């Protein structure tokens, strides 16, 4: 899918054309929200990205805005100022802000960071969420549009996107939204799995199924990810009575924590109690196991033990889901709901089975039942799942980031020419993820809403 869209936001720096050089280490300050990895999807992403960047010749240092226990809105201004001071002390080559409203507990104050950062240091912003929020929310669109089209202010990110030399997104839909609002190009770097395959395969599968008391031949389903009301777990639990018909030994593992940045502890406890009560009402309390947050190695074992995954998100599932990529990386056939705009990177019916209706327990039961009844289909989908997941790896993500940072450090040619050279170099042996970094700067009309051809 297209990656860079729109007009160039200015000039950036050059690296030698043709290849991404690892000879020079680049220093990057990665600014992010305060949520720990086990309670925040963006925090988990940052932890994995910073770790992977070291292997790509990037010395990355995480700079949190605030502390995990921050609750008062009054804390965000001093937290933003403190993060900016730390960045200035680090004297990085690039500042890279990871943005999602939930990561900063829906405070708009981190959007004031750009003028507080070191003068002349390039800013990159990655948008993990975009297109649905504004601060303050009561301001009408008619006020936002002129501010955004002149790149003075963005309703969601404040000065972050307007002041960024490069904007990174994880999916093409966000790229279109950014361009539509601000005329700003966006570079798409897809996600990688939240949990990589820790190995063990058949041995782990047999051992874990014995530990769980799952008899040979009995089906084991798995849901993975933060267990939130927006994930459709209610519909999955409601589908279990139908799925157990003819499969009395069927079990479901709900693998993941409830508490997160988006779901505070009290609400998380209440939601878990609600799901447990729902399972009891439907007579499937003994069928469902809620594991809570687990170490990555244990998650990997449980996914190897499962026969099929289920992600019945009410909004639909795309490759923006690290949970989906994790299941695919373990060769697990997964039944998913489909969003209003299907993800072209996710081959429906090939790498995943389709749940034909959202918020519909009967549809979940039909799709999952078809998977369970067809071992050959599960094997084919499992192979396709692994092939798709192989295009999304943390070394690839790190290499793509290194390439982007090189556009911002060194001598300064014009950005469209530099990114065209970069994308041509990345279209070579670096794999499918890098090929997705081909630039559309050569034709800014490509893939934009309302354009033909």
Secondary structure, DSSP 8 states (H G I E B T S, - for coil): -----SB--SB-----TTS---SS-EEEEEEEES--GGG-HHHHHHHHHHHHHGGGTEEEEEEEES-TT---TTHHHHHHHHHHHHHHHHT-SEEEEEE-GGGGTT-SGGGG-GGGS-TT-EEEEEESS-SS--SSTTS-HHHHHHHHHTTS-BTTTBTHHHH-SEEEESSHHHHHHHHHHH-B--EE-----SS---S-HHHHHHHHHHHHT--TT--EEEEES---GGGTHHHHHHHHHHHHTT-TT-EEEEEB-S--SSS-HHHHHHHHHHHHHHHHHTT-TTTEEEEES--HHHHHHHHHH-SEEEE--TT---TT-HHHHHHHHTT--EEEE--SS--TTS-BTTTEEEESSSS-HHHHHHHHHHHHT-HHHHHHHHHHHHHHHTT--HHHHHHHHHHHHHTTSSS--BHHHHHHHHHHHHTSTT-HHHHTT---GGGTTTT-TT---
